[in-house]
Amino acid sequence: MALPAPTAAFADATYPNGKTVDCYCTDRSHNRIELGETICLQVDGRMFMAQCQMSLNVPMWREVQEGCLSSSLQRSEPPLDPLAIHPKI
């Protein structure tokens, strides 16, 4: 029998006093990253995809892929040279 996949609902801890503690990771800019989310991290000059996971009740980053996905577009034409424009135009 397969176990259900963990979700963010399992990520919160409730203390006996009723206080709920949120579990999440943070990026370099201190933005909240939810458990299970994947982002590009740069550490010691390396760039890699990392997922926010729990380990021994502590949120942590785990490398899931070498390198980072990119959404930048590749140029099909060389950029314009501003010095190539005739000065009298």
C-alpha positions in Angstrom: 0.0 0.0 0.0 1.4 3.4 -1.0 1.7 6.2 1.6 0.3 9.6 0.7 2.8 12.2 -0.4 3.8 14.7 2.2 2.1 18.1 1.9 2.5 21.5 3.5 -0.3 20.5 5.9 2.1 18.1 7.6 4.7 20.7 7.9 3.2 22.6 10.8 3.9 21.6 14.4 1.5 22.2 17.3 2.8 22.4 20.8 0.8 21.2 23.8 0.0 24.9 24.7 -1.8 25.1 21.3 0.8 27.3 19.6 1.4 26.4 15.9 4.9 26.7 14.5 5.2 27.1 10.7 8.0 25.2 9.0 9.5 26.8 5.9 12.8 27.7 4.3 14.1 31.2 3.4 16.1 32.4 0.4 19.1 34.8 0.4 16.6 37.8 0.5 14.8 36.3 3.5 11.7 35.5 1.4 9.6 32.6 2.7 9.8 29.4 0.6 7.2 26.7 1.4 8.2 23.1 1.9 8.4 21.3 -1.4 9.2 24.4 -3.5 12.3 24.3 -5.6 14.5 27.4 -6.4 17.9 28.1 -7.8 20.6 28.5 -5.2 24.2 29.9 -5.6 26.6 28.7 -2.9 30.4 29.0 -3.1 30.2 29.8 -6.8 28.0 26.8 -7.6 24.5 27.1 -8.9 22.0 24.3 -8.4 18.3 23.6 -8.0 17.4 23.0 -4.4 14.1 21.9 -2.8 12.9 23.0 0.7 12.6 19.8 2.8 12.4 18.7 6.4 15.3 16.8 8.0 15.1 15.8 11.7 12.3 18.4 12.2 14.4 21.2 10.7 13.7 22.9 7.4 16.7 22.6 5.0 17.7 22.9 1.4 18.5 19.7 -0.5 20.2 19.8 -3.9 17.9 18.1 -6.5 19.7 19.0 -9.8 23.0 20.4 -10.9 22.8 23.8 -12.6 19.7 26.0 -12.7 16.8 26.2 -15.1 16.8 29.4 -17.1 14.0 31.4 -18.5 16.2 33.8 -20.4 15.7 33.9 -24.2 18.5 33.2 -26.6 19.1 36.0 -29.1 18.9 34.9 -32.7 20.5 38.2 -34.0 23.5 40.1 -32.7 22.8 43.2 -30.7 22.8 46.6 -32.5 26.0 48.6 -32.4 25.1 52.2 -31.5 28.3 53.5 -33.1 27.2 52.0 -36.5 24.3 54.6 -36.8 25.2 57.6 -39.1 25.7 60.7 -36.9 23.5 62.9 -39.3 20.4 60.8 -38.7 
